[in-house]
Amino acid sequence: MIEKYEVEVILDVYRGDQEDLENIVVEMKAYQKEYENDLVTVLEIKELPIIQTDKRQCIIILQVERDTNNLGRIYESEEEKLFGFDEEE
C-alpha cells in the first residue's frame, strides 16, 4: 500500500545565493525520510513577503510517499539520512 502525506516547512533564509536554498531543500528532503525507500518530492516553494531586506521567508511543501510493502531499512540517525547507510551493515 502506498501512503502519502505532506509536510509544510517555513524557513527564513538570507537573500542572495540561490544555491544555499537549494542545498537546504536537499537536506530537508533527506530529513523527512524514515525508511530507505521513502520518496520525498518538493511540491512547492513560495516566498512570503517580509519587511526585512536581508532575509526572505519561504514556505516549502514536501510530499512523502511510502510503499508500506517495500520500506527498506529504517534510518536510525540523522547521519544515515544525509550520508546513507554504512556499507558494513
NUSE-414455 format. One line per 3 residues: number of its first residue (from 1); for each residue y negated, x, z negated of N, C-alpha, C. Coordinates in Angstrom, 2 decimals. Example, Ala and Ser with C-alpha at 12.3 -4.5 7.8 and 13.67 -1.06 7.14 Angstrom:
2
1> 5.69,13.19,-7.80,4.50,12.30,-7.80,3.30,13.20,-7.80 ~ 2.25,12.85,-7.08,1.06,13.67,-7.14,-0.03,12.90,-7.87
This chain:
89
1> 1.18,0.84,0.00,0.00,0.00,0.00,-1.25,0.89,0.00 ~ -2.23,0.49,0.75,-3.49,1.23,0.83,-4.52,0.59,-0.10 ~ -5.06,1.39,-1.01,-6.14,0.95,-1.88,-7.43,1.58,-1.40
4> -8.50,0.81,-1.41,-9.82,1.33,-1.05,-10.83,0.90,-2.10 ~ -11.72,1.80,-2.44,-12.83,1.45,-3.31,-14.03,2.32,-2.95 ~ -15.20,1.83,-3.32,-16.44,2.56,-3.03,-17.05,3.12,-4.31
7> -17.69,4.25,-4.15,-18.40,4.91,-5.24,-19.84,5.14,-4.78 ~ -20.78,4.78,-5.62,-22.20,4.98,-5.30,-22.77,6.01,-6.26 ~ -23.41,7.04,-5.70,-23.98,8.12,-6.50,-25.46,8.23,-6.15
10> -26.30,8.28,-7.17,-27.73,8.52,-6.97,-27.98,9.99,-7.31 ~ -28.61,10.68,-6.40,-28.75,12.12,-6.51,-30.20,12.53,-6.29 ~ -30.72,13.39,-7.17,-32.04,13.99,-6.99,-31.85,15.36,-6.37
13> -32.51,15.61,-5.24,-32.41,16.91,-4.57,-33.81,17.38,-4.21 ~ -33.95,18.69,-4.13,-35.23,19.24,-3.70,-35.37,19.12,-2.20 ~ -36.57,18.85,-1.78,-36.85,18.76,-0.34,-36.67,20.13,0.29
16> -36.36,20.11,1.56,-36.24,21.39,2.25,-34.93,21.53,2.96 ~ -34.06,22.35,2.42,-32.84,22.77,3.08,-31.82,21.63,3.18 ~ -31.57,21.17,4.39,-30.57,20.12,4.64,-29.17,20.62,4.31
19> -28.95,21.91,4.44,-27.63,22.49,4.16,-27.25,22.29,2.69 ~ -28.22,22.34,1.79,-27.94,22.11,0.37,-27.36,20.72,0.15 ~ -27.97,19.71,0.76,-27.49,18.34,0.62,-26.08,18.22,1.20
22> -25.85,18.83,2.34,-24.52,18.78,2.96,-23.46,19.41,2.06 ~ -23.78,20.53,1.43,-22.84,21.18,0.51,-22.56,20.31,-0.71 ~ -23.59,19.67,-1.22,-23.42,18.78,-2.37,-22.51,17.61,-2.00
25> -22.69,17.05,-0.82,-21.86,15.93,-0.39,-20.40,16.36,-0.26 ~ -20.15,17.55,0.28,-18.78,18.07,0.38,-18.15,18.17,-1.01 ~ -18.89,18.67,-1.97,-18.38,18.78,-3.34,-18.15,17.41,-3.96
28> -19.06,16.48,-3.74,-18.91,15.13,-4.28,-17.65,14.47,-3.73 ~ -17.38,14.67,-2.45,-16.16,14.12,-1.86,-14.93,14.70,-2.54 ~ -14.93,16.00,-2.79,-13.79,16.64,-3.44,-13.60,16.11,-4.86
31> -14.68,15.93,-5.59,-14.58,15.46,-6.97,-14.05,14.03,-7.08 ~ -14.21,13.22,-6.04,-13.75,11.84,-6.08,-12.23,11.72,-5.92 ~ -11.60,12.77,-5.42,-10.16,12.72,-5.20,-9.40,12.85,-6.52
34> -8.37,12.04,-6.68,-7.49,12.15,-7.82,-6.12,12.69,-7.40 ~ -5.74,12.39,-6.16,-4.46,12.82,-5.63,-4.67,13.61,-4.35 ~ -3.71,14.44,-4.04,-3.79,15.35,-2.89,-4.05,14.62,-1.58
37> -3.48,13.45,-1.39,-3.60,12.75,-0.11,-4.71,11.70,-0.07 ~ -5.54,11.65,-1.10,-6.69,10.74,-1.06,-7.62,11.13,0.08 ~ -8.17,10.13,0.73,-9.12,10.36,1.81,-10.48,9.83,1.36
40> -11.49,10.69,1.35,-12.83,10.30,0.92,-13.77,10.41,2.12 ~ -14.47,9.31,2.39,-15.36,9.23,3.54,-16.77,8.87,3.08 ~ -17.76,9.50,3.70,-19.16,9.14,3.42,-19.49,7.91,4.27
43> -19.84,6.83,3.61,-20.22,5.62,4.33,-21.71,5.61,4.67 ~ -22.51,6.12,3.73,-23.96,6.05,3.95,-24.69,7.02,3.02 ~ -25.75,7.59,3.55,-26.69,8.38,2.75,-28.07,7.81,3.02
46> -28.70,7.29,1.97,-30.03,6.70,2.11,-31.00,7.47,1.22 ~ -32.14,7.77,1.78,-33.19,8.41,0.98,-34.08,7.32,0.39 ~ -34.31,7.40,-0.91,-35.16,6.44,-1.61,-36.58,6.98,-1.68
49> -37.55,6.10,-1.61,-38.94,6.57,-1.75,-39.24,6.90,-3.21 ~ -39.71,8.12,-3.43,-40.17,8.51,-4.77,-41.52,9.21,-4.61 ~ -42.25,9.30,-5.69,-43.61,9.82,-5.64,-43.66,11.34,-5.64
52> -42.71,12.01,-6.28,-42.75,13.46,-6.37,-42.61,14.08,-4.98 ~ -43.45,15.06,-4.70,-43.46,15.66,-3.37,-42.41,16.74,-3.19 ~ -41.92,17.34,-4.27,-40.96,18.43,-4.13,-39.51,17.97,-4.22
55> -39.30,16.71,-4.56,-37.94,16.18,-4.68,-37.77,14.94,-3.83 ~ -36.52,14.64,-3.57,-36.20,13.36,-2.94,-34.98,12.80,-3.66 ~ -34.85,11.51,-3.60,-33.73,10.85,-4.26,-32.91,10.15,-3.18
58> -31.59,10.36,-3.25,-30.69,9.79,-2.25,-29.63,8.96,-2.94 ~ -29.20,7.91,-2.26,-28.02,7.17,-2.67,-26.93,7.54,-1.67 ~ -25.81,7.99,-2.20,-24.69,8.37,-1.36,-23.55,7.41,-1.68
61> -23.05,6.74,-0.65,-21.96,5.79,-0.83,-20.70,6.40,-0.20 ~ -19.68,6.56,-1.05,-18.42,7.14,-0.62,-17.32,6.08,-0.68 ~ -16.38,6.18,0.23,-15.21,5.31,0.18,-13.98,6.17,-0.07
64> -13.20,5.78,-1.07,-11.96,6.48,-1.38,-10.81,5.60,-0.91 ~ -9.93,6.19,-0.12,-8.78,5.47,0.40,-7.52,6.17,-0.13 ~ -6.62,5.39,-0.73,-5.43,5.96,-1.35,-4.20,5.18,-0.89
67> -3.23,5.92,-0.35,-1.94,5.34,0.01,-1.04,5.47,-1.21 ~ -0.80,4.37,-1.91,-0.03,4.43,-3.15,1.44,4.79,-2.92 ~ 1.89,4.72,-1.69,3.27,5.12,-1.36,3.37,6.59,-1.01
70> 2.23,7.26,-0.85,2.21,8.67,-0.47,1.02,9.35,-1.15 ~ 1.09,9.47,-2.47,-0.04,10.01,-3.25,-0.20,11.52,-3.12 ~ 0.89,12.24,-3.04,0.82,13.69,-3.11,0.68,14.11,-4.56
73> 0.38,15.38,-4.77,0.24,15.90,-6.13,-1.06,15.41,-6.77 ~ -1.02,15.26,-8.08,-2.23,14.86,-8.81,-3.06,16.10,-9.11 ~ -4.36,15.98,-8.97,-5.26,17.07,-9.34,-5.41,17.07,-10.86
76> -5.17,18.22,-11.47,-5.26,18.32,-12.92,-6.52,19.05,-13.38 ~ -7.31,19.56,-12.44,-8.55,20.25,-12.81,-9.56,20.12,-11.68 ~ -10.81,20.36,-12.03,-11.88,20.33,-11.02,-11.70,21.47,-10.02
79> -11.18,22.60,-10.48,-10.95,23.75,-9.59,-9.94,23.41,-8.50 ~ -8.89,22.67,-8.87,-7.91,22.26,-7.87,-8.54,21.34,-6.84 ~ -9.44,20.47,-7.28,-10.11,19.58,-6.35,-10.95,20.36,-5.34
82> -11.64,21.39,-5.81,-12.52,22.16,-4.94,-11.79,23.18,-4.10 ~ -10.81,23.87,-4.69,-10.20,25.01,-4.02,-8.75,24.80,-3.60 ~ -8.19,23.65,-3.96,-6.81,23.38,-3.60,-5.84,23.85,-4.67
85> -4.57,23.58,-4.42,-3.52,23.94,-5.37,-3.15,25.39,-5.23 ~ -2.74,25.98,-6.34,-2.22,27.35,-6.34,-0.90,27.33,-5.57 ~ -0.73,28.25,-4.64,0.46,28.27,-3.79,1.75,28.50,-4.56
88> 1.67,28.99,-5.79,2.86,29.21,-6.60,3.45,27.92,-7.12 ~ 2.69,26.83,-7.06,3.17,25.54,-7.60,4.13,24.90,-6.66
